[in-house]
Amino acid sequence: MEGDDVVMEAEESTEPDLDGMKKRLKEMEDEAAALREMQAKVEKEMGSVQDPAAAATSQVNREEVDSRSIFVGNVDYSCAPEEVQQHFQSCGTVNRVTIRTDKYGQPKGYAYVEFLEAEAVQEALLLNESELHGRQLKVTAKRTNIPGMKPYRPRRSNPFMQPRDPFMAPYFFNPYGYGKVPRLRMATRYNPYY
């Protein structure tokens, strides 16, 4: 009889645990549903960017903007965007001036100027080798970057690196700390000094 009472008490004590587990399961399901909803919202926003049709239109838009833009090299580091804008104001209406900077905020020495009209680019190209802040500017039409079309540059050899002798053993170090032990030549039939 006593064994039956103990079993009954064990069943009663698991019911509150079971209710607590059901409650936690319900909370986890609600949280998972909220996360799925947030994920769907983010994918919807990101889907418009990853859509091939949208990517093609953005590429066409980028090419159109680049056709109205110029690259200006050898810009003085103390030059402000307003000064660059004023320099190219005679060519046409300047929409934007971008002076590129490094990760520390220091100018890299070149800028991009975007005009409202594409005809202004030809006028701006005439200002090639003009001076701004005592420096001769290099003005060219801006080229459009094509993603994934990075030119292949093979690895250059180091002219100071000596070629390795295939029959030389690696350096061995003296365990007593008195400097390096000279290289040991491997005994092969091609080694006449062994």
Salt bridges, closest charged atoms under 4 A:
ASP30 OD1 - LYS26 NZ 3.60
GLU64 OE2 - ARG68 NE 2.84
ASP66 OD1 - LYS142 NZ 3.00
ASP76 OD2 - HIS133 ND1 3.29
ASP76 OD1 - ARG135 NH1 3.64
GLU83 OE1 - HIS133 NE2 3.19
GLU114 OE2 - ARG68 NH1 3.52
GLU114 OE1 - ARG96 NH2 3.17
ASP165 OD2 - ARG185 NH1 3.53
